[in-house]
Every structure is written in structure tokens, then in C-alpha cells.
Amino acid sequence: MEVGCSTYSYHRTFEACKINMEAFLEKMFHLNVSGIELLDMHIIPEPEKLRKLKRLAFKLGITFAGVTIDPCVEIKSISPRKFQKTAEPEAKINKWIDIASLLGASALRVSAIRNQEQTPQEAIKTNVDLIRKCIPHAAEKGIIMGVENHGGITSTAEGILKIVKGVDSEWYGVVLDFGNFGFEDKAYEEMAKVAPYTIFCHAKTYEMIRSSHGQESCWEEKRINYRKVMNILRRSGYNGYLSLEYEGNEAEETAVPKGIDFLKRLIKT
């Protein structure tokens, strides 16, 4: 497995206009992170800007491991964050398939959509139909799309698998978030159900604490049992990215390096 980092780990810093994508890449270089995940909310995707970012990433030896989008909104401003609803989610997905391809990312997380008036069954069908329309373009560009466990119709393994099996394509799977199933024992049962379909992982951290292993002191995530998570992933044969997604209250500047150190040690044990 490889350690990555999502731009969401610095979402407060992005929104405060204290960092941009170039500075984020420089941070990742100094933290020795091999791959990054780009959220559409953190960049205005102008062609020349995208090309310069790819050139900088190449110079720094960093891979665009994944891209995440909300297919229902177009981002108009990063700081302050401004967006507008789009009536053409299919067009946005196809546009970002092209962007992911340009950047060299193989994984594209597409957030599930749901009209408030829809039943869960209707919403699942809406997502299946939408993704099926985009699969040919994704396959042509070599992009594997995925849906995350992220509440609503994707709050359970059952709901997620109805979408994934409904799409029924090798170019579509699951983006597994380690925190979004909750923190009880059932969460790990849910993770195990979707693990065989997982294409990308969000390694969530909330609060890092010091833990002793023999004479060595190191960082540990307090809320999530990562030993259980890693056992689940290894049993399923997953060998992709663990993309750090920090969501705690500590300042991102100090919390993210702790999370990176933790994940690096984790994949070696």
C-alpha cells in the first residue's frame, strides 16, 4: 500500500486562502508523500493551470493518485467558497474524467446524488443510470470511478453494493472511508462487506495520541481501530492508496504530519 493525502486535510486552510494547490504540493513533497488526492472544491480547472500543476507534481515526484468531485455543483470560487448547482451531472463527470486523465490519476470518486423527493430505491437507480452513461468514457480514458460510504443511500454497505452491482462494471467500485460507517463494531463488519470492491481508501484521522510500542513512541489514531481496518484490507487483497483525510479540531498544519507519520508506520507493520 501507499500513503497519500487528500486536499480535504487542509480544507480550512484552503477556505482561509492560506494555501493553494502549488503550496499543497510543496507540503506533500516535504512530508515525503507519494500521491495526492485532489478535490474539485480546491481548484478552478483551467487547462493551463492543470498543465502547470502536472508539471510541478512531476518535478516533485508526486503522483495524482485520485480525484474527488460532486457531480451536482460547479465551483466558482475557492475562497470564499462559492458554487452553483448544475443541471448536467453527466457532463461534469465526463469533464472530470478528462481532467483526471490529464493529471494521470486513475481513480475518480463521484459523490452519490439524490433528489430529496426520491425514495432510496429511486435514488439508487438514478445513480446507477448516471454512472452507466459515463462508464464508456471512463473506460476509454482508463479511469476507475467509485462511490464513497458517505451517508444517505450510501450510509450502509447494502446501499453501496446496490449501486456498485447495479452499474456492474470493472471500471466502477467503492471509495472506502474508514470513519463514515461510525465507530462501533458494526462499522468493521460494513467495511468488510465492501472491501472486495474497494478501489481507493480515505484514511480518516480525528485525534492523534502518543502510544508506546516497546521503547518507541509513535502516533496513533484514537477513534478508529486501524489494526482491524488493515486486516480487512489485506484479507480483501487491497494494495492501493491510503489517502489521509484529516477531520479533527487540531490545527491542520500540525495534525496532518502526525497522520502521515502514523500511516507510513502502519503500512510497514
ChimeraX attribute file (.defattr): number of C-alpha atoms within 10 A of each C-alpha:
attribute: neighborCount
match mode: 1-to-1
recipient: residues
	/A:1	14
	/A:2	15
	/A:3	25
	/A:4	29
	/A:5	29
	/A:6	24
	/A:7	25
	/A:8	19
	/A:9	23
	/A:10	24
	/A:11	20
	/A:12	15
	/A:13	17
	/A:14	22
	/A:15	17
	/A:16	13
	/A:17	13
	/A:18	11
	/A:19	16
	/A:20	16
	/A:21	15
	/A:22	13
	/A:23	11
	/A:24	16
	/A:25	22
	/A:26	15
	/A:27	15
	/A:28	21
	/A:29	17
	/A:30	10
	/A:31	13
	/A:32	17
	/A:33	21
	/A:34	18
	/A:35	25
	/A:36	26
	/A:37	26
	/A:38	22
	/A:39	18
	/A:40	19
	/A:41	25
	/A:42	21
	/A:43	17
	/A:44	14
	/A:45	15
	/A:46	9
	/A:47	11
	/A:48	9
	/A:49	14
	/A:50	16
	/A:51	15
	/A:52	12
	/A:53	17
	/A:54	18
	/A:55	13
	/A:56	15
	/A:57	21
	/A:58	12
	/A:59	10
	/A:60	16
	/A:61	15
	/A:62	20
	/A:63	19
	/A:64	24
	/A:65	27
	/A:66	28
	/A:67	24
	/A:68	25
	/A:69	19
	/A:70	18
	/A:71	23
	/A:72	21
	/A:73	18
	/A:74	19
	/A:75	18
	/A:76	14
	/A:77	14
	/A:78	19
	/A:79	15
	/A:80	11
	/A:81	14
	/A:82	12
	/A:83	14
	/A:84	10
	/A:85	11
	/A:86	14
	/A:87	12
	/A:88	11
	/A:89	19
	/A:90	16
	/A:91	14
	/A:92	18
	/A:93	25
	/A:94	18
	/A:95	14
	/A:96	20
	/A:97	28
	/A:98	17
	/A:99	19
	/A:100	24
	/A:101	18
	/A:102	15
	/A:103	20
	/A:104	16
	/A:105	22
	/A:106	20
	/A:107	27
	/A:108	30
	/A:109	25
	/A:110	22
	/A:111	19
	/A:112	27
	/A:113	18
	/A:114	18
	/A:115	10
	/A:116	8
	/A:117	8
	/A:118	11
	/A:119	12
	/A:120	16
	/A:121	12
	/A:122	13
	/A:123	20
	/A:124	24
	/A:125	17
	/A:126	17
	/A:127	21
	/A:128	19
	/A:129	14
	/A:130	17
	/A:131	26
	/A:132	17
	/A:133	15
	/A:134	16
	/A:135	21
	/A:136	14
	/A:137	16
	/A:138	26
	/A:139	16
	/A:140	9
	/A:141	15
	/A:142	18
	/A:143	22
	/A:144	23
	/A:145	29
	/A:146	24
	/A:147	26
	/A:148	23
	/A:149	25
	/A:150	18
	/A:151	12
	/A:152	13
	/A:153	21
	/A:154	23
	/A:155	16
	/A:156	19
	/A:157	20
	/A:158	14
	/A:159	17
	/A:160	23
	/A:161	19
	/A:162	17
	/A:163	26
	/A:164	23
	/A:165	13
	/A:166	16
	/A:167	21
	/A:168	13
	/A:169	16
	/A:170	12
	/A:171	17
	/A:172	27
	/A:173	28
	/A:174	25
	/A:175	26
	/A:176	24
	/A:177	21
	/A:178	23
	/A:179	21
	/A:180	18
	/A:181	22
	/A:182	14
	/A:183	13
	/A:184	11
	/A:185	11
	/A:186	11
	/A:187	18
	/A:188	19
	/A:189	14
	/A:190	17
	/A:191	24
	/A:192	19
	/A:193	17
	/A:194	23
	/A:195	25
	/A:196	16
	/A:197	20
	/A:198	24
	/A:199	24
	/A:200	29
	/A:201	24
	/A:202	22
	/A:203	25
	/A:204	23
	/A:205	26
	/A:206	17
	/A:207	19
	/A:208	19
	/A:209	10
	/A:210	11
	/A:211	13
	/A:212	10
	/A:213	8
	/A:214	6
	/A:215	6
	/A:216	7
	/A:217	10
	/A:218	15
	/A:219	18
	/A:220	23
	/A:221	19
	/A:222	14
	/A:223	15
	/A:224	21
	/A:225	15
	/A:226	17
	/A:227	11
	/A:228	13
	/A:229	17
	/A:230	15
	/A:231	12
	/A:232	20
	/A:233	21
	/A:234	12
	/A:235	11
	/A:236	16
	/A:237	12
	/A:238	18
	/A:239	13
	/A:240	16
	/A:241	22
	/A:242	27
	/A:243	27
	/A:244	26
	/A:245	27
	/A:246	25
	/A:247	19
	/A:248	15
	/A:249	9
	/A:250	13
	/A:251	11
	/A:252	17
	/A:253	12
	/A:254	9
	/A:255	20
	/A:256	23
	/A:257	15
	/A:258	19
	/A:259	24
	/A:260	26
	/A:261	17
	/A:262	19
	/A:263	23
	/A:264	17
	/A:265	13
	/A:266	15
	/A:267	12
	/A:268	7
	/A:269	7
